[in-house]
């Protein structure tokens, strides 16, 4: 019998994907626009969106870890994945 996955986990993974995409956009699009083409507004806009998604990710991480009875190490690893480019795209493995 398959273990039932809480809906919060699915939301956490989706937010993680958006957070990861915003991080990549910040690193690969907005930062070059700022430093190579003198367009700091790109970093301000994408950075604000990324900051909101990162805070939401951290809140959902705490809720998901609690509801799914994750160890401190597993929750810490999920947090570390948010600091790496492409890291949050591996969250589905945490079921």
Buried (B, 14 or more C-beta within 10 A) or exposed (E): EEEEEEEBBEBBBEBBBBBBBBBBBBEEEBBEBBEEEEEEEBBEEBBEBBEEBBEBBBEBBEBBBEEBEBEEEEBEBBBEBBEEEEBBBBBEEBE
